Amino acid sequence: MSVLTVSQLNRYVAFRLQEDAKLRGVLLRGEIANFTRNFRSGHCYFSVRDEEASVKAVMFRSNADRLRFAPENGMHVILQGTVTLYERDGAYQINVTDIQPDGVGAQALALQQRREKLAKLGYFAAERKRPVPPMPQKIGIVTSRSGAALHDMLQILERRFPIGTVCIYPALVQGDDAPRSIAEALLAAGQDGCDVILMGRGGGSNEDLSAFQSEAVAEAVFRSPVPVISAVGHETDHCIADEVADLRAPTPSAAAELAVPELSVLLSAVGRQKERLNSAFSALTDEKSAVLDALGSRLKQQNPAYAIAMQSNALSALTVRLRHAAEKQLDSSTQAFALMLGRLEAVSPVAVLQRGYALVYQQDRLVREADSLEPGDLLEIRLASGSLRAAVTEIRKEDEI
């Protein structure tokens, strides 16, 4: 028996494995472990294991790029491949050509993984969603030019909000080129100054709607500089694009209704606001007029001419009062004077003289008693009219008269 080198042994075993038809295209069920993908080459290296054993596996880039999902540790799969020997290490491995999830379809798993990835990136976060502008001037529509969805949206937009400008950005909505076409149309609408974008299509199968499940469309919606309303399929259809959009509508027609207000309702509201404004304006005008009148009155009162006029009026009033008071006082004084004059006249010597009496003076001294005279004294006798000079010839006492 010849002696073999290690290289010869490994090469022989590798050859025998290649020759065994049962080890080509083998199907293997197991759980993925130790999964890595080389950044440069794109090759995938991992192990497949069950409860009792494991085997190394390799999947070259040409096959890995065709996968609809990303393999992960702990994932249960059914893989197809050929058993080979890695001669350098003397370890056999499975050269994998295809991997399918065990228990769930590859497409469903890929969709689940894509949704989880986008959720981690914040694509579905409620706080980043923007409100639809209440009265958009320019509305963009991203959909198929030949689809019924476009006709429905245009009809509703024209009926509800005819004053808005509608721009159509046609795109493929199904097929392999649809994700790229939709993403480019969204980008064009965002750069064209639209205030809001309606994106969608009519109903269809899951395969027909798959473009709106793509990462390319999700990223375009996420990056849109203006709010996006997504309306894909019927009410029961839910796509990733719906979750990323700022607002989801159950149908394209509903999207058009959510995008714009109804002009007749706006006009009614404007009419009511006009009435309220007119009423408020009238009330404000009345209030300000009253304030203006009050300020004018105050200003007039502060005017020197007004003060002079007021003082002049007051002076005139005082003059009249003084005149009346003087006249009243004069009348009162006149009456008092007349009364006193009457009283004086009643006791006046002149009045006594008028009644026939006379006044006897001796050297300007009124003679009141006869005893104060002596015979021969010169007297002056004043009468009511004129006076006399006389001499005392005889003096009689009172009891001798």
Protein Blocks (a to p, Z undefined) as FASTA:
>chain_A
ZZddfklmmmmmmmmmmmmmklgoiacddddehiacdfklopacdddddfkbccdddddf
klmmmpcbdcdehiacdddddddddfknopacdddfbdcdehiafklmmmmmmmmmmmmn
opmpmklpccddfbdfbdcddddfkbmklmmmmmmmmmmmmmbccddddddfedjklmmm
mmmmmmmmmmnopabdcdddddddfklmmmmmpmklmmmmmmpmbdcdddehjfklccfk
lmmpmbdcfbfklmmmmmpccfklmmmmmmmmmmmmmmmmmmmmmmmmmmmmmmmmmmmm
mpmklmmmmmmmmmmmmmmmmmmmmmmmmmmmmmmmmmmmmmmmmmgmklmmmnopacdd
eehiacfbfklpcehiacddddfeocdddddfbdcdfklZZ
